[in-house]
Amino acid sequence: MTRKVMIVEDESLIAIDLKFMLEDNGYEVVAQANNGETAIELAFTYKPHLILMDIKMPKLDGLKASKIIEQQLGIPVLFISAYSEKELLLYMKQDNILGYVMKPFSEKNVLPALEVAFHQIEKFKRINGELLHIQTEIEKRKIIERAKGLLMQAEDLSEDEAYKKIRKESMQTQQEMVRIAERIINTLQVNS
């Protein structure tokens, strides 16, 4: 997977150094911004996987920009800054903040921080995918349960008999049980 990164840094020399460092190590720098307002616009346009963002910038600082990006796009941020005040650490408890790299930085501290950040992004995607699968299965189960209930009422069947009837039709027609259940629900609701 190509790892798309956007750099948000108001000091142009630092931004250029970061860009070359990232590209030399296999990252794709999809956009660069020098203030928070531009960062938000570019995030909407390029949808990077991760934003490497300075905290102190003109117009709109990195903290406020990252909050807007989190609310609108959910793109994770790895902060870079020369400041380590305690109040900044409080702001970094947003869900999309994956870490903090102190200036001056080098490959020794930026690259491991990026690797950890991308590992967390992949882990989140995997967990989110598993959760979506579980939710889908629960919804399917609810539909099958509803169809069983309607069959039990309409045909005076036991729960087991209703389930076996749905399963048998599923096997005969080679359709998912949920499709058979949906058809049963539609048919029995129209007839009642």
KOLVEXLUM-404650 format. One record per residue (C-alpha): residue number from 0; residue in three letters; x, y, z. Coordinates in Angstrom, 1 decimal, always signed. Example, Ala and Ser with C-alpha at 12.3 -4.5 7.8 and 13.67 -1.06 7.14 Angstrom:
REM residues 2
{node 0, "ALA", {+12.3, -4.5, +7.8}}
{node 1, "SER", {+13.7, -1.1, +7.1}}
END
This chain:
REM residues 192
{node 0, "MET", {+0.0, +0.0, +0.0}}
{node 1, "THR", {+1.2, +3.5, -0.9}}
{node 2, "ARG", {+1.5, +5.5, +2.3}}
{node 3, "LYS", {+0.1, +9.0, +1.4}}
{node 4, "VAL", {+1.3, +11.8, +3.7}}
{node 5, "MET", {+0.5, +15.5, +3.7}}
{node 6, "ILE", {+3.0, +17.9, +5.3}}
{node 7, "VAL", {+1.8, +21.0, +7.1}}
{node 8, "GLU", {+4.8, +23.1, +8.1}}
{node 9, "ASP", {+5.2, +26.9, +8.0}}
{node 10, "GLU", {+9.0, +26.9, +7.8}}
{node 11, "SER", {+9.7, +26.1, +4.2}}
{node 12, "LEU", {+13.2, +24.6, +4.8}}
{node 13, "ILE", {+11.8, +22.2, +7.3}}
{node 14, "ALA", {+9.0, +21.3, +5.0}}
{node 15, "ILE", {+11.4, +20.6, +2.1}}
{node 16, "ASP", {+13.6, +18.4, +4.4}}
{node 17, "LEU", {+10.6, +16.5, +5.6}}
{node 18, "LYS", {+9.4, +16.0, +2.0}}
{node 19, "PHE", {+12.8, +14.6, +0.8}}
{node 20, "MET", {+13.1, +12.4, +4.0}}
{node 21, "LEU", {+9.7, +10.9, +3.5}}
{node 22, "GLU", {+10.0, +10.3, -0.3}}
{node 23, "ASP", {+13.5, +8.8, +0.2}}
{node 24, "ASN", {+11.9, +6.3, +2.5}}
{node 25, "GLY", {+9.0, +5.2, +0.3}}
{node 26, "TYR", {+6.3, +7.6, +1.4}}
{node 27, "GLU", {+4.2, +9.6, -1.1}}
{node 28, "VAL", {+3.9, +13.2, -0.2}}
{node 29, "VAL", {+0.6, +14.2, -1.8}}
{node 30, "ALA", {+0.4, +17.8, -0.6}}
{node 31, "GLN", {+2.1, +20.5, +1.4}}
{node 32, "ALA", {+0.6, +23.4, +3.3}}
{node 33, "ASN", {+2.1, +26.2, +5.4}}
{node 34, "ASN", {-1.0, +27.0, +7.6}}
{node 35, "GLY", {-4.0, +25.4, +9.1}}
{node 36, "GLU", {-6.5, +26.8, +6.7}}
{node 37, "THR", {-4.7, +25.5, +3.6}}
{node 38, "ALA", {-4.2, +22.2, +5.4}}
{node 39, "ILE", {-8.0, +21.7, +5.8}}
{node 40, "GLU", {-8.6, +22.5, +2.1}}
{node 41, "LEU", {-5.8, +20.2, +0.9}}
{node 42, "ALA", {-7.0, +17.4, +3.2}}
{node 43, "PHE", {-10.4, +17.5, +1.5}}
{node 44, "THR", {-8.8, +17.5, -1.9}}
{node 45, "TYR", {-6.1, +14.9, -1.4}}
{node 46, "LYS", {-7.4, +12.7, +1.5}}
{node 47, "PRO", {-4.0, +11.6, +2.7}}
{node 48, "HIS", {-3.6, +8.6, +5.0}}
{node 49, "LEU", {-1.7, +10.7, +7.6}}
{node 50, "ILE", {-1.0, +14.4, +8.1}}
{node 51, "LEU", {+2.4, +15.4, +9.5}}
{node 52, "MET", {+1.5, +18.8, +11.0}}
{node 53, "ASP", {+3.3, +21.6, +12.9}}
{node 54, "ILE", {+1.4, +23.0, +15.9}}
{node 55, "LYS", {+2.3, +26.6, +15.8}}
{node 56, "MET", {+1.4, +28.2, +12.5}}
{node 57, "PRO", {-0.1, +31.4, +11.1}}
{node 58, "LYS", {-3.8, +31.9, +10.4}}
{node 59, "LEU", {-5.0, +28.7, +12.0}}
{node 60, "ASP", {-2.8, +26.6, +14.3}}
{node 61, "GLY", {-2.3, +22.9, +13.9}}
{node 62, "LEU", {-4.4, +22.0, +17.0}}
{node 63, "LYS", {-7.5, +23.8, +15.6}}
{node 64, "ALA", {-6.9, +22.6, +12.1}}
{node 65, "SER", {-6.5, +19.0, +13.3}}
{node 66, "LYS", {-9.8, +19.2, +15.2}}
{node 67, "ILE", {-11.6, +20.3, +12.1}}
{node 68, "ILE", {-9.9, +17.6, +10.0}}
{node 69, "GLU", {-10.9, +15.0, +12.6}}
{node 70, "GLN", {-14.5, +16.1, +12.7}}
{node 71, "GLN", {-14.9, +16.4, +8.9}}
{node 72, "LEU", {-12.6, +13.7, +7.5}}
{node 73, "GLY", {-11.2, +11.6, +10.4}}
{node 74, "ILE", {-7.7, +11.7, +9.0}}
{node 75, "PRO", {-5.0, +11.0, +11.6}}
{node 76, "VAL", {-2.3, +13.5, +12.5}}
{node 77, "LEU", {+1.2, +13.2, +13.8}}
{node 78, "PHE", {+2.3, +16.5, +15.3}}
{node 79, "ILE", {+5.7, +18.1, +14.9}}
{node 80, "SER", {+6.8, +21.0, +17.1}}
{node 81, "ALA", {+9.5, +22.7, +19.0}}
{node 82, "TYR", {+7.1, +23.3, +21.8}}
{node 83, "SER", {+6.4, +20.8, +24.6}}
{node 84, "GLU", {+4.2, +22.8, +26.9}}
{node 85, "LYS", {+1.8, +20.7, +29.0}}
{node 86, "GLU", {-1.3, +22.4, +27.6}}
{node 87, "LEU", {-0.4, +21.2, +24.2}}
{node 88, "LEU", {-0.4, +17.6, +25.5}}
{node 89, "LEU", {-3.9, +18.0, +26.7}}
{node 90, "TYR", {-5.1, +18.9, +23.2}}
{node 91, "MET", {-3.4, +15.9, +21.8}}
{node 92, "LYS", {-5.9, +13.6, +23.4}}
{node 93, "GLN", {-8.1, +13.9, +20.3}}
{node 94, "ASP", {-8.9, +10.5, +18.6}}
{node 95, "ASN", {-7.1, +11.4, +15.4}}
{node 96, "ILE", {-3.8, +12.4, +17.1}}
{node 97, "LEU", {-1.3, +9.5, +16.7}}
{node 98, "GLY", {+1.8, +11.1, +18.3}}
{node 99, "TYR", {+4.2, +13.9, +18.6}}
{node 100, "VAL", {+7.7, +14.4, +17.2}}
{node 101, "MET", {+9.9, +17.1, +18.8}}
{node 102, "LYS", {+12.0, +19.5, +16.7}}
{node 103, "PRO", {+14.8, +19.4, +15.7}}
{node 104, "PHE", {+14.1, +16.0, +14.3}}
{node 105, "SER", {+15.9, +13.5, +12.1}}
{node 106, "GLU", {+15.1, +10.3, +10.4}}
{node 107, "LYS", {+15.9, +8.5, +13.7}}
{node 108, "ASN", {+12.8, +10.0, +15.4}}
{node 109, "VAL", {+10.5, +10.8, +12.5}}
{node 110, "LEU", {+10.5, +7.5, +10.7}}
{node 111, "PRO", {+9.8, +5.3, +13.7}}
{node 112, "ALA", {+7.0, +7.7, +14.7}}
{node 113, "LEU", {+5.6, +7.3, +11.2}}
{node 114, "GLU", {+5.8, +3.5, +11.3}}
{node 115, "VAL", {+4.0, +3.4, +14.6}}
{node 116, "ALA", {+1.4, +5.8, +13.3}}
{node 117, "PHE", {+0.8, +3.7, +10.1}}
{node 118, "HIS", {+0.6, +0.6, +12.2}}
{node 119, "GLN", {-2.1, +2.2, +14.3}}
{node 120, "ILE", {-4.0, +3.3, +11.2}}
{node 121, "GLU", {-3.9, -0.3, +9.8}}
{node 122, "LYS", {-5.0, -1.7, +13.1}}
{node 123, "PHE", {-7.9, +0.7, +13.3}}
{node 124, "LYS", {-9.0, -0.2, +9.8}}
{node 125, "ARG", {-8.8, -3.9, +10.6}}
{node 126, "ILE", {-10.8, -3.5, +13.8}}
{node 127, "ASN", {-13.3, -1.2, +12.0}}
{node 128, "GLY", {-13.7, -3.8, +9.3}}
{node 129, "GLU", {-14.3, -6.6, +11.8}}
{node 130, "LEU", {-16.9, -4.4, +13.6}}
{node 131, "LEU", {-18.7, -3.7, +10.4}}
{node 132, "HIS", {-18.8, -7.5, +9.6}}
{node 133, "ILE", {-20.2, -8.2, +13.1}}
{node 134, "GLN", {-22.9, -5.5, +12.7}}
{node 135, "THR", {-23.8, -6.9, +9.3}}
{node 136, "GLU", {-24.1, -10.4, +10.7}}
{node 137, "ILE", {-26.3, -9.1, +13.6}}
{node 138, "GLU", {-28.6, -7.4, +11.1}}
{node 139, "LYS", {-28.9, -10.6, +9.1}}
{node 140, "ARG", {-29.7, -12.6, +12.2}}
{node 141, "LYS", {-32.4, -10.1, +13.2}}
{node 142, "ILE", {-34.0, -10.5, +9.7}}
{node 143, "ILE", {-33.9, -14.3, +10.0}}
{node 144, "GLU", {-35.4, -14.1, +13.5}}
{node 145, "ARG", {-38.2, -11.9, +12.3}}
{node 146, "ALA", {-39.0, -14.3, +9.4}}
{node 147, "LYS", {-39.0, -17.2, +11.9}}
{node 148, "GLY", {-41.5, -15.4, +14.1}}
{node 149, "LEU", {-43.8, -14.6, +11.2}}
{node 150, "LEU", {-43.6, -18.3, +9.9}}
{node 151, "MET", {-44.3, -19.6, +13.4}}
{node 152, "GLN", {-47.5, -17.4, +13.6}}
{node 153, "ALA", {-48.6, -17.9, +10.0}}
{node 154, "GLU", {-48.0, -21.7, +9.8}}
{node 155, "ASP", {-48.2, -22.7, +13.5}}
{node 156, "LEU", {-44.6, -23.9, +13.5}}
{node 157, "SER", {-42.2, -24.4, +16.3}}
{node 158, "GLU", {-39.1, -22.1, +16.3}}
{node 159, "ASP", {-36.9, -25.1, +15.1}}
{node 160, "GLU", {-39.4, -26.0, +12.3}}
{node 161, "ALA", {-39.5, -22.4, +11.1}}
{node 162, "TYR", {-35.7, -22.2, +11.1}}
{node 163, "LYS", {-35.4, -25.6, +9.2}}
{node 164, "LYS", {-37.9, -24.3, +6.6}}
{node 165, "ILE", {-35.9, -21.2, +5.9}}
{node 166, "ARG", {-32.6, -23.2, +5.8}}
{node 167, "LYS", {-34.1, -25.9, +3.5}}
{node 168, "GLU", {-35.4, -23.2, +1.0}}
{node 169, "SER", {-32.0, -21.5, +1.2}}
{node 170, "MET", {-30.2, -24.8, +0.3}}
{node 171, "GLN", {-32.7, -25.6, -2.5}}
{node 172, "THR", {-32.5, -22.2, -4.1}}
{node 173, "GLN", {-28.8, -21.7, -3.3}}
{node 174, "GLN", {-29.5, -18.3, -1.8}}
{node 175, "GLU", {-28.4, -16.8, +1.5}}
{node 176, "MET", {-30.8, -17.5, +4.4}}
{node 177, "VAL", {-31.2, -13.8, +4.9}}
{node 178, "ARG", {-32.6, -13.4, +1.3}}
{node 179, "ILE", {-35.1, -16.1, +1.9}}
{node 180, "ALA", {-36.0, -14.5, +5.2}}
{node 181, "GLU", {-36.5, -11.1, +3.6}}
{node 182, "ARG", {-38.9, -12.7, +1.0}}
{node 183, "ILE", {-40.8, -14.4, +3.7}}
{node 184, "ILE", {-41.2, -11.1, +5.7}}
{node 185, "ASN", {-42.3, -9.3, +2.6}}
{node 186, "THR", {-44.8, -12.0, +1.6}}
{node 187, "LEU", {-46.3, -12.5, +5.1}}
{node 188, "GLN", {-46.5, -8.8, +5.9}}
{node 189, "VAL", {-48.4, -8.2, +2.7}}
{node 190, "ASN", {-50.8, -11.0, +3.4}}
{node 191, "SER", {-51.5, -9.9, +7.0}}
END
